Amino acid sequence: MRNDRWGFRALKLAILCGSIGLIVEGLFELKLLVQPIASPASVPGQSKIYEHFVIQHLTFPLIGFFLVFFPRRINGLVSSRFAIIVLAVIATLVTIPEIIVSQKDLFRPYPFNLRVSILETIQMISVFGKPLNLLQLQHLIFSHFFLMGTIIVLAIRGNSFLLKFAGPRTGEIMVTSNN
């Protein structure tokens, strides 16, 4: 086993955690998908839940799973400068409000029922006597910093960075065999 891959293995694990976290969060939001159909929108933009759900709870986790398990399969996406830049801009536009909201949400429990006792139990922890929302912290770190941050880095660095995700067996050997 190669020891020079630990950094990317850790990054892939963080991306996997972020992808799973976004999917789990999406499961909590499933009931919101029915509201615009069942009752007319009383708040402008209320029907935007579909765009939010497709982008944040389907597209980004799917890209994360491909980065972790099949990085060479998204070579075309990363090669398309337009597509990867659009995704990077969306990732940035999703992350900035999350950082702003997290300034308060990190230090208080969620204002809704988590419906799972283990999540309720681990939600709030005390760090140096201050309450900290562990679920919000992991969401911010794994989903926004690692997953969406990696998409932004892919937009900047391109295929050379993607090849590092592929690893020595699927990336480096393919590159050297083409020479």
Contact map, one row per residue, 1 for C-alpha under 8 A:
11100000000000000000000000000000000000000000000000000000000000000000000000000000000000000000000000000000000000000000000000000000000000000000000000000000000000000000000000000000000
11111000000000000000000000000000000000000000000000000000000000000000000000000000000000000000000000000000000000000000000000000000000000000000000000000000000000000000000000000000000
11111100000000000000000000000000000000000000000000000000000000000000000000000000000000000000000000000000000000000000000000000000000000000000000000000000000000000000000000000000000
01111110000000000000000000000000000000000000000000000000000000000000000000000000000000000000000000000000000000000000000000000000000000000000000000000000000000000000000000000000000
01111111100000000000000000000000000000000000000000000000000000000000000000000000000000000000000000000000000000000000000000000000000000000000000000000000000000000000001000000000000
00111111110000000000000000000000000000000000000000000000000000000000000000000000000000000000000000000000000000000000000000000000000000000000000000000000000000000000000000000000000
00011111111000000000000000000000000000000000000000000000000000000000000000000000000000000000000000000000000000000000000000000000000000000000000000000000000000000000000000000000000
00001111111100000000000000000000000000000000000000000000000000000000000000000000000000000000000000000000000000000000000000000000000000000000000000000000000000000001100000000000000
00001111111110000000000000000000000000000000000000000000000000000000000000000000000000000000000000000000000000000000000000000000000000000000000000000000000000000000000000000000000
00000111111111000000000000000000000000000000000000000000000000000000000000000000000000000000000000000000000000000000000000000000000000000000000000000000000000000000000000000000000
00000011111111100000000000000000000000000000000000000000000000000000000000000000000000000000000000000000000000000000000000000000000000000000000001000000000000000000000000000000000
00000001111111110000000000000000000000000000000000000000000000000011000000000000000000000000000000000000000000000000000000000000000000000000000000000000000000000000100000000000000
00000000111111111000000000000000000000000000000000000000000000000001000000000000000000000000000000000000000000000000000000000000000000000000000000000000000000000000000000000000000
00000000011111111100000000000000000000000000000000000000000000000000000000000000000000000000000000000000000000000000000000000000000000000000010001100000000000000000000000000000000
00000000001111111110000000000000000000000000000000000000000000011001000000000000000000000000000000000000000000000000000000000000000000000000011001100000000000000000000000000000000
00000000000111111111000000000000000000000000000000000000000000011001000000000000000000000000000000000000000000000000000000000000000000000000000000000000000000000000000000000000000
00000000000011111111100000000000000000000000000000000000000000000000000000000000000000000000000000000000000000000000000000000000000000000000011000000000000000000000000000000000000
00000000000001111111110000000000000000000000000000000000000010010000000000000000000000000000000000000000000000000000000000000000000000000010111101100000000000000000000000000000000
00000000000000111111111000000000000000000000000000000000000111011000000000000000000000000000000000000000000000000000000000000000000000000000001000100000000000000000000000000000000
00000000000000011111111100000000000000000000000000000000000010000000000000000000000000000000000000000000000000000000000000000000000000000000000000000000000000000000000000000000000
00000000000000001111111110000000000000000000000000000000000000000000000000000000000000000000000000000000000000000000000000000000000000000010011000000000000000000000000000000000000
00000000000000000111111111000000000000000000000000000001100010000000000000000000000000000000000000000000000000000000000000000000000000000010001000000000000000000000000000000000000
00000000000000000011111111100000000000000000000000000000110010000000000000000000000000000000000000000000000000000000000000000000000000000000000000000000000000000000000000000000000
00000000000000000001111111110000000000000000000000000000000000000000000000000000000000000000000000000000000000000000000000000000000000000000000000000000000000000000000000000000000
00000000000000000000111111111000000000000000000000000000100000000000000000000000000000000000000000000000000000000000000000000000000000000000000000000000000000000000000000000000000
00000000000000000000011111111100000000000000000000001000100000000000000000000000000000000000000000000000000000000000000000000000000000000000000000000000000000000000000000000000000
00000000000000000000001111111100000000000000000000000000000000000000000000000000000000000000000000000000000000000000000000000000000000000000000000000000000000000000000000000000000
00000000000000000000000111111110000000000000000000000000000000000000000000000000000000000000000000000000000000000100000000000000000000000000000000000000000000000000000000000000000
00000000000000000000000011111111100000000000000000000000000000000000000000000000000000000000000000000000000000000000000000000000000000000000000000000000000000000000000000000000000
00000000000000000000000001111111110000000000000000000000000000000000000000000000000000000000000000000000000000000000000000000000000000000000000000000000000000000000000000000000000
00000000000000000000000000011111111000000000000000000000000000000000000000000000000000000000000000000000000000000000000000000000000000000000000000000000000000000000000000000000000
00000000000000000000000000001111111100000000000010000000000000000000000000000000000000000000000000000000000000000000000000000000000000000000000000000000000000000000000000000000000
00000000000000000000000000001111111110000000000011000000000000000000000000000000000000000000000000000000000000000000000000000000000000000000000000000000000000000000000000000000000
00000000000000000000000000000111111111000000000000000000000000000000000000000000000000000000000000000000000000000000000000000000000000000000000000000000000000000000000000000000000
00000000000000000000000000000011111111110000000000000000000000000000000000000000000000000000000000000000000000000000000000000000000000000000000000000000000000000000000000000000000
00000000000000000000000000000001111111111000011000000000000000000000000000000000000000000000000000000000000000000000000000000000000000000000000000000000000000000000000000000000000
00000000000000000000000000000000111111110000000000000000000000000000000000000000000000000000000000000000000000000000000000000000000000000000000000000000000000000000000000000000000
00000000000000000000000000000000011111110000000000000000000000000000000000000000000000000000000000000000000000000000000000000000000000000000000000000000000000000000000000000000000
00000000000000000000000000000000001111111000000000000000000000000000000000000000000000000000000000000000000000000000000000000000000000000000000000000000000000000000000000000000000
00000000000000000000000000000000001111111100000000000000000000000000000000000000000000000000000000000000000000000000000000000000000000000000000000000000000000000000000000000000000
00000000000000000000000000000000000100111111111000000000000000000000000000000000000000000000000000000000000000000000000000000000000000000000000000000000000000000000000000000000000
00000000000000000000000000000000000000011111010000000000000000000000000000000000000000000000000000000000000000000000000000000000000000000000000000000000000000000000000000000000000
00000000000000000000000000000000000000001111110000000000000000000000000000000000000000000000000000000000000000000000000000000000000000000000000000000000000000000000000000000000000
00000000000000000000000000000000000000001111111000000000000000000000000000000000000000000000000000000000000000000000000000000000000000000000000000000000000000000000000000000000000
00000000000000000000000000000000000000001011111100000000000000000000000000000000000000000000000000000000000000000000000000000000000000000000000000000000000000000000000000000000000
00000000000000000000000000000000000100001111111110000000000000000000000000000000000000000000000000000000000000000000000000000000000000000000000000000000000000000000000000000000000
00000000000000000000000000000000000100001001111111000000000000000000000000000000000000000000000000000000000000000000000000000000000000000000000000000000000000000000000000000000000
00000000000000000000000000000000000000000000111111110000000000000000000000000000000000000000000000000000000000000000000000000000000000000000000000000000000000000000000000000000000
00000000000000000000000000000001100000000000011111111000000000000000000000000000000000000000000000000000000000000000000000000000000000000000000000000000000000000000000000000000000
00000000000000000000000000000000100000000000001111111100000000000000000000000000000000000000000000000000000000000000000000000000000000000000000000000000000000000000000000000000000
00000000000000000000000000000000000000000000000111111110000000000000000000000000000000000000000000000000000000000000000000000000000000000000000000000000000000000000000000000000000
00000000000000000000000000000000000000000000000111111111100000000000000000000000000000000000000000000000000000000000000000000000000000000000000000000000000000000000000000000000000
00000000000000000000000001000000000000000000000011111111110000000000000000000000000000000000000000000000000000000000000000000000000000000000000000000000000000000000000000000000000
00000000000000000000000000000000000000000000000001111111111000000000000000000000000000000000000000000000000000000000000000000000000000000000000000000000000000000000000000000000000
00000000000000000000000000000000000000000000000000111111111100000000000000000000000000000000000000000000000000000000000000000000000000000000000000000000000000000000000000000000000
00000000000000000000010000000000000000000000000000011111111110000000000000000000000000000000000000000000000000000000000000000000000000000000000000000000000000000000000000000000000
00000000000000000000011011000000000000000000000000011111111110000000000000000000000000000000000000000000000000000000000000000000000000000000000000000000000000000000000000000000000
00000000000000000000001000000000000000000000000000001111111111000000000000000000000000000000000000000000000000000000000000000000000000000000000000000000000000000000000000000000000
00000000000000000000000000000000000000000000000000000111111111100000000000000000000000000000000000000000000000000000000000000000000000000000000000000000000000000000000000000000000
00000000000000000010000000000000000000000000000000000011111111110000000000000000000000000000000000000000000000000000000000000000000000000000000000110000000000000000000000000000000
00000000000000000111011000000000000000000000000000000001111111111000000000000000000000000000000000000000000000000000000000000000000000000000000000000000000000000000000000000000000
00000000000000000010000000000000000000000000000000000000011111111100000000000000000000000000000000000000000000000000000000000000000000000000000000000000000000000000000000000000000
00000000000000000000000000000000000000000000000000000000001111111110000001000000000000000000000000000000000000000000000000000000000000000000000000000000000000000000000000000000000
00000000000000110110000000000000000000000000000000000000000111111111000000000000000000000000000000000000000000000000000000000000000000000000000000100000000000000000000000000000000
00000000000000110010000000000000000000000000000000000000000011111111110000000000000000000000000000000000000000000000000000000000000000000000000000000000000000000000000000000000000
00000000000000000000000000000000000000000000000000000000000001111111111011000000000000000000000000000000000000000000000000000000000000000000000000000000000000000000000000000000000
00000000000100000000000000000000000000000000000000000000000000111111111001000000000000000000000000000000000000000000000000000000000000000000000000000000000000000100100000000000000
00000000000110110000000000000000000000000000000000000000000000011111111000000000000000000000000000000000000000000000000000000000000000000000000000000000000000000000100000000000000
00000000000000000000000000000000000000000000000000000000000000001111111000000000000000000000000000000000000000000000000000000000000000000000000000000000000000000000000000000000000
00000000000000000000000000000000000000000000000000000000000000001111111111000000000000000000000000000000000000000000000000000000000000000000000000000000000000000000010000000000000
00000000000000000000000000000000000000000000000000000000000000000111111111100000000000000000000000000000000000000000000000000000000000000000000000000000000000000110110000000000000
00000000000000000000000000000000000000000000000000000000000000000000011111100000000000000000000000000000000000000000000000000000000000000000000000000000000000000110010001100000000
00000000000000000000000000000000000000000000000000000000000000000100011111110000000000000000000000000000000000000000000000000000000000000000000000000000000000000000000000000000000
00000000000000000000000000000000000000000000000000000000000000100110011111111100000000000000000000000000000000000000000000000000000000000000000000000000000000000000000000000000000
00000000000000000000000000000000000000000000000000000000000000000000001111111110000000000000000000000000000000000000000000000000000000000000000000000000000000100100000000000000000
00000000000000000000000000000000000000000000000000000000000000000000000011111111000000000000000000000000000000000000000000000000000000000000000000000000000000000000000000000000000
00000000000000000000000000000000000000000000000000000000000000000000000001111111001100000000000000000000000000000000000000000000000000000000000000000000000000000000000000000000000
00000000000000000000000000000000000000000000000000000000000000000000000001111111101100000000000000000000000000000000000000000000000000000000000000000000011001100100000000000000000
00000000000000000000000000000000000000000000000000000000000000000000000000111111100100000000000000000000000000000000000000000000000000000000000000000000000001100000000000000000000
00000000000000000000000000000000000000000000000000000000000000000000000000011111111100000000000000000000000000000000000000000000000000000000000000000000000000000000000000000000000
00000000000000000000000000000000000000000000000000000000000000000000000000000111111110000000000000000000000000000000000000000000000000000000000000000000001000000000000000000000000
00000000000000000000000000000000000000000000000000000000000000000000000000000001111111000000000000000000000000000000000000000000000000000000000000000000000000000000000000000000000
00000000000000000000000000000000000000000000000000000000000000000000000000001101111111100000000000000000000000000000000000000000000000000000000000000000000000000000000000000000000
00000000000000000000000000000000000000000000000000000000000000000000000000001111111111110000000000000000000000000000000000000000000000000000000000000010011000000000000000000000000
00000000000000000000000000000000000000000000000000000000000000000000000000000000111111111000000000000000000000000000000000000000000000000000000000000001001000000000000000000000000
00000000000000000000000000000000000000000000000000000000000000000000000000000000011111111100000000000000000000000000000000000000000000000000000000000000000000000000000000000000000
00000000000000000000000000000000000000000000000000000000000000000000000000000000001111111110000000000000000000000000000000000000000000000000000000000011000000000000000000000000000
00000000000000000000000000000000000000000000000000000000000000000000000000000000000111111111000000000000000000000000000000000000000000000000000000010011001000000000000000000000000
00000000000000000000000000000000000000000000000000000000000000000000000000000000000011111111100000000000000000000000000000000000000000000000000000000001000000000000000000000000000
00000000000000000000000000000000000000000000000000000000000000000000000000000000000001111111110000000000000000000000000000000000000000000000000000000000000000000000000000000000000
00000000000000000000000000000000000000000000000000000000000000000000000000000000000000111111111000000000000000000000000000000000000000000000000100011011000000000000000000000000000
00000000000000000000000000000000000000000000000000000000000000000000000000000000000000011111111100000000000000000000000000000000000000000000000000010001000000000000000000000000000
00000000000000000000000000000000000000000000000000000000000000000000000000000000000000001111111110000000000000000000000000000000000000000000000000000000000000000000000000000000000
00000000000000000000000000000000000000000000000000000000000000000000000000000000000000000111111111000000000000000000000000000000000000000000000000000000000000000000000000000000000
00000000000000000000000000000000000000000000000000000000000000000000000000000000000000000011111111100000000000000000000000000000000000000000000100010000000000000000000000000000000
00000000000000000000000000000000000000000000000000000000000000000000000000000000000000000001111111110000000000000000000000000000000000000000000000000000000000000000000000000000000
00000000000000000000000000000000000000000000000000000000000000000000000000000000000000000000111111111000000000000000000000000000000000000000000000000000000000000000000000000000000
00000000000000000000000000000000000000000000000000000000000000000000000000000000000000000000011111111100000000000000000000000000000000000001000000000000000000000000000000000000000
00000000000000000000000000000000000000000000000000000000000000000000000000000000000000000000001111111110000000000000000000000000000000000001000000000000000000000000000000000000000
00000000000000000000000000000000000000000000000000000000000000000000000000000000000000000000000111111110000000000000000000000000000000000000000000000000000000000000000000000000000
00000000000000000000000000000000000000000000000000000000000000000000000000000000000000000000000011111111100000000000000000000000000000000000000000000000000000000000000000000000000
00000000000000000000000000000000000000000000000000000000000000000000000000000000000000000000000001111111110000000000000000000000000000010001000000000000000000000000000000000000000
00000000000000000000000000000000000000000000000000000000000000000000000000000000000000000000000000111111111000000000000000000000000000000000000000000000000000000000000000000000000
00000000000000000000000000000000000000000000000000000000000000000000000000000000000000000000000000001111111100000000000000000000000000000000000000000000000000000000000000000000000
00000000000000000000000000000000000000000000000000000000000000000000000000000000000000000000000000001111111111000000000000000000000010010000000000000000000000000000000000000000000
00000000000000000000000000000000000000000000000000000000000000000000000000000000000000000000000000000111111110000000000000000000000111011000000000000000000000000000000000000000000
00000000000000000000000000000000000000000000000000000000000000000000000000000000000000000000000000000011111110000000000000000000011110000000000000000000000000000000000000000000000
00000000000000000000000000000000000000000000000000000000000000000000000000000000000000000000000000000001111111000000000000010000001110000000000000000000000000000000000000000000000
00000000000000000000000000000000000000000000000000000000000000000000000000000000000000000000000000000000111111100000000000110000000010000000000000000000000000000000000000000000000
00000000000000000000000000000000000000000000000000000000000000000000000000000000000000000000000000000000100111111000000000000000000000000000000000000000000000000000000000000000000
00000000000000000000000000000000000000000000000000000000000000000000000000000000000000000000000000000000000011111000000000000000000000000000000000000000000000000000000000000000000
00000000000000000000000000000000000000000000000000000000000000000000000000000000000000000000000000000000000001111100000000000000000000000000000000000000000000000000000000000000000
00000000000000000000000000000000000000000000000000000000000000000000000000000000000000000000000000000000000001111110000000000000000000000000000000000000000000000000000000000000000
00000000000000000000000000010000000000000000000000000000000000000000000000000000000000000000000000000000000000011111101100000000000000000000000000000000000000000000000000000000000
00000000000000000000000000000000000000000000000000000000000000000000000000000000000000000000000000000000000000001111101100000000000000000000000000000000000000000000000000000000000
00000000000000000000000000000000000000000000000000000000000000000000000000000000000000000000000000000000000000000111111100000000000000000000000000000000000000000000000000000000000
00000000000000000000000000000000000000000000000000000000000000000000000000000000000000000000000000000000000000000111111110000000000000000000000000000000000000000000000000000000000
00000000000000000000000000000000000000000000000000000000000000000000000000000000000000000000000000000000000000000001111111000000000000000000000000000000000000000000000000000000000
00000000000000000000000000000000000000000000000000000000000000000000000000000000000000000000000000000000000000000111111111100000000000100000000000000000000000000000000000000000000
00000000000000000000000000000000000000000000000000000000000000000000000000000000000000000000000000000000000000000111111111110000000000000000000000000000000000000000000000000000000
00000000000000000000000000000000000000000000000000000000000000000000000000000000000000000000000000000000000000000000111111110000000000000000000000000000000000000000000000000000000
00000000000000000000000000000000000000000000000000000000000000000000000000000000000000000000000000000000000000000000011111111000000001100000000000000000000000000000000000000000000
00000000000000000000000000000000000000000000000000000000000000000000000000000000000000000000000000000000000010000000001111111000000011100000000000000000000000000000000000000000000
00000000000000000000000000000000000000000000000000000000000000000000000000000000000000000000000000000000000110000000000111111100001111100000000000000000000000000000000000000000000
00000000000000000000000000000000000000000000000000000000000000000000000000000000000000000000000000000000000000000000000001111110001111000000000000000000000000000000000000000000000
00000000000000000000000000000000000000000000000000000000000000000000000000000000000000000000000000000000000000000000000000011111111100000000000000000000000000000000000000000000000
00000000000000000000000000000000000000000000000000000000000000000000000000000000000000000000000000000000000000000000000000001111111100000000000000000000000000000000000000000000000
00000000000000000000000000000000000000000000000000000000000000000000000000000000000000000000000000000000000000000000000000000111110000000000000000000000000000000000000000000000000
00000000000000000000000000000000000000000000000000000000000000000000000000000000000000000000000000000000000000000000000000000111111000000000000000000000000000000000000000000000000
00000000000000000000000000000000000000000000000000000000000000000000000000000000000000000000000000000000001000000000000000000111111100000000000000000000000000000000000000000000000
00000000000000000000000000000000000000000000000000000000000000000000000000000000000000000000000000000000001100000000000000011110111110000000000000000000000000000000000000000000000
00000000000000000000000000000000000000000000000000000000000000000000000000000000000000000000000000000000011100000000000000011110011111001000000000000000000000000000000000000000000
00000000000000000000000000000000000000000000000000000000000000000000000000000000000000000000000000000000111110000000000000111000001111111000000000000000000000000000000000000000000
00000000000000000000000000000000000000000000000000000000000000000000000000000000000000000000000000000000010000000000000001111000000111111100000000000000000000000000000000000000000
00000000000000000000000000000000000000000000000000000000000000000000000000000000000000000000000000000000000000000000001001110000000011111110000000000000000000000000000000000000000
00000000000000000000000000000000000000000000000000000000000000000000000000000000000000000000000000000100110000000000000000000000000011111111000000000000000000000000000000000000000
00000000000000000000000000000000000000000000000000000000000000000000000000000000000000000000000000000000010000000000000000000000000111111111100000000000000000000000000000000000000
00000000000000000000000000000000000000000000000000000000000000000000000000000000000000000000000000000000000000000000000000000000000001111111111000000000000000000000000000000000000
00000000000000000100110000000000000000000000000000000000000000000000000000000000000000000000000000000000000000000000000000000000000000111111111100000000000000000000000000000000000
00000000000000000000000000000000000000000000000000000000000000000000000000000000000000000000000001100100000000000000000000000000000000011111111110000000000000000000000000000000000
00000000000000000100000000000000000000000000000000000000000000000000000000000000000000000000000000000000000000000000000000000000000000001111111111000000000000000000000000000000000
00000000000001101100100000000000000000000000000000000000000000000000000000000000000000000000000000000000000000000000000000000000000000000111111111100000000000000000000000000000000
00000000000000101110110000000000000000000000000000000000000000000000000000000000000000000000000000000000000000000000000000000000000000000111111111110000000000000000000000000000000
00000000000000000100000000000000000000000000000000000000000000000000000000000000000000000010001000000000000000000000000000000000000000000011111111111000000000000000000000000000000
00000000000000000000000000000000000000000000000000000000000000000000000000000000000000000000000000000000000000000000000000000000000000000001111111111100000000000000000000000000000
00000000001001100100000000000000000000000000000000000000000000000000000000000000000000000000000000000000000000000000000000000000000000000000111111111100000000000000000000000000000
00000000000001100110000000000000000000000000000000000000000100010000000000000000000000000000000000000000000000000000000000000000000000000000011111111110000000000000000000000000000
00000000000000000000000000000000000000000000000000000000000100000000000000000000000000010011001000000000000000000000000000000000000000000000001111111111000000000000000000000000000
00000000000000000000000000000000000000000000000000000000000000000000000000000000000000000010000000000000000000000000000000000000000000000000000111111111100000000000000000000000000
00000000000000000000000000000000000000000000000000000000000000000000000000000000000000000000000000000000000000000000000000000000000000000000000011111111110000000000000000000000000
00000000000000000000000000000000000000000000000000000000000000000000000000000000000100110010000000000000000000000000000000000000000000000000000000111111111000000000000000000000000
00000000000000000000000000000000000000000000000000000000000000000000000000000000000010111011000000000000000000000000000000000000000000000000000000011111111100000000000000000000000
00000000000000000000000000000000000000000000000000000000000000000000000000000000000000000000000000000000000000000000000000000000000000000000000000001111111111001000000000000000000
00000000000000000000000000000000000000000000000000000000000000000000000000000100000100000000000000000000000000000000000000000000000000000000000000000111111111101100000000000000000
00000000000000000000000000000000000000000000000000000000000000000000000000000100100110010000000000000000000000000000000000000000000000000000000000000011111111000000000000000000000
00000000000000000000000000000000000000000000000000000000000000000000000000000000000000000000000000000000000000000000000000000000000000000000000000000001111111000000000000000000000
00000000000000000000000000000000000000000000000000000000000000000000000000000000000000000000000000000000000000000000000000000000000000000000000000000000111111111000000000000000000
00000000000000000000000000000000000000000000000000000000000000000000000000000110000000000000000000000000000000000000000000000000000000000000000000000000111111111100000000000000000
00000000000000000000000000000000000000000000000000000000000000000000000000100110000000000000000000000000000000000000000000000000000000000000000000000000010011111110000000000000000
00000000000000000000000000000000000000000000000000000000000000000000000000000000000000000000000000000000000000000000000000000000000000000000000000000000000011111111000000000000000
00000000000000000000000000000000000000000000000000000000000000000000000000000000000000000000000000000000000000000000000000000000000000000000000000000000110011111111100000000000000
00000000000000000000000000000000000000000000000000000000000000000010001100100100000000000000000000000000000000000000000000000000000000000000000000000000010001111111110000000000000
00000000000000000000000000000000000000000000000000000000000000000000001100000000000000000000000000000000000000000000000000000000000000000000000000000000000000111111111000110000000
00000001000000000000000000000000000000000000000000000000000000000000000000000000000000000000000000000000000000000000000000000000000000000000000000000000000000011111111000100000000
00000001000100000000000000000000000000000000000000000000000000000011001000000000000000000000000000000000000000000000000000000000000000000000000000000000000000001111111000100000000
00000000000000000000000000000000000000000000000000000000000000000000011100000000000000000000000000000000000000000000000000000000000000000000000000000000000000000111111111110000000
00001000000000000000000000000000000000000000000000000000000000000000000000000000000000000000000000000000000000000000000000000000000000000000000000000000000000000011111111110000000
00000000000000000000000000000000000000000000000000000000000000000000000000000000000000000000000000000000000000000000000000000000000000000000000000000000000000000000011111111000000
00000000000000000000000000000000000000000000000000000000000000000000000000000000000000000000000000000000000000000000000000000000000000000000000000000000000000000000011111111100000
00000000000000000000000000000000000000000000000000000000000000000000000100000000000000000000000000000000000000000000000000000000000000000000000000000000000000000000011111111100000
00000000000000000000000000000000000000000000000000000000000000000000000100000000000000000000000000000000000000000000000000000000000000000000000000000000000000000011111111111110000
00000000000000000000000000000000000000000000000000000000000000000000000000000000000000000000000000000000000000000000000000000000000000000000000000000000000000000010011111111111000
00000000000000000000000000000000000000000000000000000000000000000000000000000000000000000000000000000000000000000000000000000000000000000000000000000000000000000000000111111111100
00000000000000000000000000000000000000000000000000000000000000000000000000000000000000000000000000000000000000000000000000000000000000000000000000000000000000000000000011111111110
00000000000000000000000000000000000000000000000000000000000000000000000000000000000000000000000000000000000000000000000000000000000000000000000000000000000000000000000000111111111
00000000000000000000000000000000000000000000000000000000000000000000000000000000000000000000000000000000000000000000000000000000000000000000000000000000000000000000000000011111111
00000000000000000000000000000000000000000000000000000000000000000000000000000000000000000000000000000000000000000000000000000000000000000000000000000000000000000000000000001111111
00000000000000000000000000000000000000000000000000000000000000000000000000000000000000000000000000000000000000000000000000000000000000000000000000000000000000000000000000000111111
00000000000000000000000000000000000000000000000000000000000000000000000000000000000000000000000000000000000000000000000000000000000000000000000000000000000000000000000000000011111
